[in-house]
Amino acid sequence: MNAPAWPYRIAAPAAADRQSRPPLLVLLHGIGADENDLWPLTPLLDGRCAVVSVRAPHPYGPGWAWFHIDWLPDGSVRPDRAQAQATLLDLERWMAAAPERFGTDPARSYLLGFSQGGMMALGLLLRAPELLAGVVALSSRAPDALFEATAPAEAIARVPLFVAHGVHDDVLPVANGRRTREVFSRLSRDLTYREFPVAHAIANDEIACVREWLAARL
């Protein structure tokens, strides 16, 4: 099947060897946002990357979502699991087609997701790690209630993973980040976990840590 034609914003590498195919960094926003939400990160990360910020496919409130969530009267949430799994398959196709579409190095495709976008990035790690050179999940949660680990354990283990969370997060409390660390510490050989004194947001120090993490793996 063809890759989905999701809207996106793209920035060429700020500092690239024009004789080679640059690495690709794909940004996945959180629920209710769009491709502009994480775009301000672009000049703050590694300038060697082509950066693509993708819009999720499903309308949700003022923005878009990777999958629908119902908020229940007791304060709990109910995700649309069928929609989440269908979107993950679409994300797999999109990432598989991305190097040819954007002229990037297929061996150096990185995913950075915030909140629900982080769940999608982690879900793809569990399903198709061969497409990924690294994953960054910010203010997110472990996706094991939605996505099973269907890829070989060794393939998942080889992909570097950076997980960060705000200790004052009132949308996805920091316990979610700590559980993501617990789940992936059993799966990953290269896991970095950090906490920052912010709410459901990305701290300046956090951006600097992501930039250093990327630079060390490029």
Secondary structure, DSSP 8 states (H G I E B T S, - for coil): -------EEEE--SS--TTS---EEEEE--TTB-TTSSGGGGGGS-TTSEEEEE--SEEETTEEESS-EEE-TTS-EEE-HHHHHHHHHHHHHHHHHHHHHHT--TT-EEEEEETHHHHHHHHHHHH-GGG-SEEEEES----TTT----S-HHHHHTS-EEEEEETT-SSS-HHHHHHHHHHHHTT-SSEEEEEES-SSS--HHHHHHHHHHHHHH-
